């Protein structure tokens, strides 16, 4: 009985017919996950590069103050971003914001105010300079629009890239989408388009 068992185990040890298939069954999921992960990350980097390049080209048009061939300047800026998106990045007007500032050091800064009570914060009733012309104090003095000649404009675009597969969705992004953002700050050329005052 023991000899028969040894003989059977010895035969099984020498046989390797299914071992390759079994090893592949263990390794294949890891390889597939690695392959799809590499493709997804590559697509994210590619889309991010397209988004940044498209926004840079759009801001180059915007800073000239030139009238677009068709439509409004805002619509044409969206069109330029999409033209540079190679079909991967497709935005609409809701994805892009533009804020106008008097100079580069003002970008993202609050409207100037007089701190009458000395608490280092703006409180209701404290006098302030209404840079963006909306009659209320704002923690960011940027004014919506493309600006006038010589003004500084911050272009920002936010976009959600649809992931190629749902395989990595639980690990990357949210609801199968990965958020991308790009911004660029430029000074408009000194074009004359009217009075820049409020």
C-alpha positions in Angstrom: 0.0 0.0 0.0 2.7 2.4 0.9 4.7 1.5 -2.2 1.7 2.1 -4.3 1.2 5.6 -2.8 4.9 6.4 -3.3 4.7 5.3 -6.9 1.5 7.4 -7.5 3.0 10.5 -5.9 6.3 10.1 -7.8 4.3 9.9 -11.0 2.3 13.1 -10.2 5.5 14.9 -9.3 7.0 14.1 -12.7 3.9 15.2 -14.6 3.8 18.9 -15.5 1.0 18.9 -18.1 -1.3 21.4 -16.3 1.3 23.4 -14.3 1.7 26.0 -17.0 -2.0 26.7 -17.2 -2.3 26.8 -13.5 0.7 29.3 -13.2 -0.9 31.4 -15.9 -4.2 31.4 -14.1 -2.5 32.9 -11.0 -0.4 35.5 -13.0 -2.9 36.6 -15.7 -5.1 38.8 -13.5 -2.1 40.7 -12.2 -0.7 41.2 -15.7 -4.1 42.3 -17.0 -4.5 44.8 -14.2 -1.0 46.1 -14.8 -1.6 46.5 -18.5 -4.9 48.3 -18.1 -3.4 50.4 -15.3 -0.5 51.5 -17.5 -2.9 52.4 -20.4 -5.2 54.4 -18.0 -2.4 56.3 -16.5 -0.9 57.0 -19.9 -4.2 58.3 -21.2 -4.6 60.6 -18.1 -1.1 62.1 -18.7 -1.9 62.5 -22.4 -5.2 64.2 -21.7 -3.6 66.5 -19.1 -1.0 67.5 -21.6 -3.6 68.2 -24.3 -5.7 70.2 -21.8 -2.7 72.4 -20.8 -1.6 72.9 -24.4 -5.1 73.8 -25.6 -5.6 76.3 -22.8 -2.2 77.8 -23.5 -3.1 78.2 -27.2 -6.6 79.6 -26.2 -5.0 82.2 -23.9 -2.6 83.2 -26.8 -5.7 84.1 -28.8 -7.4 85.8 -25.9 -4.6 88.1 -25.0 -4.6 89.7 -28.4 -8.1 91.1 -28.0 -8.7 90.3 -31.7 -12.3 89.5 -32.8 -12.8 85.8 -33.6 -13.6 84.6 -37.1 -17.0 83.5 -35.8 -19.0 83.9 -32.6 -17.8 85.5 -29.4 -14.3 85.6 -28.0 -15.4 83.3 -25.2 -16.9 80.7 -27.6 -13.8 80.8 -29.8 -11.5 80.2 -26.8 -13.5 77.0 -26.0 -13.2 76.0 -29.7 -9.4 76.5 -29.6 -9.1 74.2 -26.5 -11.3 71.6 -28.2 -9.3 71.8 -31.4 -6.1 71.1 -29.5 -7.8 68.3 -27.5 -7.4 65.7 -30.3 -10.9 64.3 -29.6 -9.8 63.2 -26.1 -10.6 66.5 -24.3 -13.9 68.0 -25.2 -15.0 71.0 -23.0 -17.8 73.4 -23.1 -18.2 76.9 -21.7 -19.0 75.6 -18.2 -15.6 74.0 -17.9 -13.6 77.2 -18.3 -13.4 80.3 -16.2 -11.5 83.5 -16.8 -10.8 86.1 -14.1 -9.3 89.6 -14.7 -6.8 91.3 -12.4 -5.0 94.6 -12.6 -1.6 93.0 -12.3 0.2 89.7 -11.7 0.6 90.2 -7.9 -3.1 90.6 -7.6 -4.0 87.1 -8.8 -5.9 85.3 -6.2 -5.7 88.1 -3.7 -8.6 89.6 -1.8 -10.0 93.1 -2.5 -8.1 95.7 -0.4 -9.9 96.7 2.8 -9.4 98.8 5.9 -9.2 96.6 9.0 -10.9 98.9 11.5 -11.1 96.4 14.3 -7.6 94.9 13.8 -8.7 91.2 13.6 -6.9 90.6 10.2 -10.2 89.7 8.5 -12.8 91.7 6.6 -16.0 92.3 8.5 -19.3 93.7 7.4 -19.2 97.5 7.3 -15.4 97.8 6.9 -14.5 100.0 3.9 -13.0 98.2 0.9 -11.9 99.0 -2.7 -14.4 97.3 -5.1 -11.8 96.1 -7.7 -14.2 93.7 -9.5 -17.2 96.1 -9.5 -19.8 93.8 -7.9 -20.5 96.1 -4.9 -19.5 93.5 -2.3 -16.1 92.5 -0.7 -14.6 89.4 -2.2 -11.8 87.1 -1.0 -10.6 87.0 -4.7 -10.6 90.3 -6.5 -10.8 88.7 -9.9 -13.5 89.9 -12.3 -15.1 87.5 -14.8 -14.3 88.1 -18.4 -11.4 88.3 -20.8 -10.2 91.7 -19.7 -9.2 94.9 -21.5 -5.8 95.9 -22.9 -2.9 95.5 -20.5 -4.9 93.6 -17.8 -3.9 90.2 -16.4 -6.2 87.3 -17.1 -6.2 83.9 -15.2 -7.6 81.1 -17.5 -8.7 78.0 -15.6 -10.2 74.8 -17.0 -11.6 71.9 -15.1 -12.5 68.7 -16.9 -13.5 65.2 -16.0 -11.8 62.6 -18.2 -13.9 59.4 -18.7 -11.7 56.4 -17.9 -11.4 53.9 -20.7 -12.4 50.9 -18.5 -14.2 50.5 -15.2 -11.5 48.1 -14.0 -9.6 50.8 -12.2 -12.5 53.2 -11.4 -12.6 52.2 -7.7 -8.9 53.2 -7.4 -8.7 56.2 -9.7 -11.1 59.1 -9.9 -14.8 59.1 -9.0 -17.7 57.4 -10.9 -15.4 56.3 -13.7 -14.1 59.9 -14.3 -10.7 61.4 -13.4 -10.6 65.2 -12.6 -8.1 67.2 -14.6 -7.4 70.9 -14.2 -5.1 73.5 -15.9 -4.5 77.2 -15.6 -2.4 79.9 -17.2 -2.0 83.6 -16.4 -1.3 86.1 -19.2 -1.2 89.8 -19.6 -3.3 91.1 -22.4 -1.7 93.1 -25.2 -2.3 96.8 -25.1 -5.4 96.8 -27.3 -8.0 99.5 -27.2 -11.5 98.2 -26.7 -13.1 101.0 -24.6 -13.0 102.1 -21.0 -11.8 99.4 -18.6 -13.6 101.1 -15.7 -16.7 99.5 -13.9 
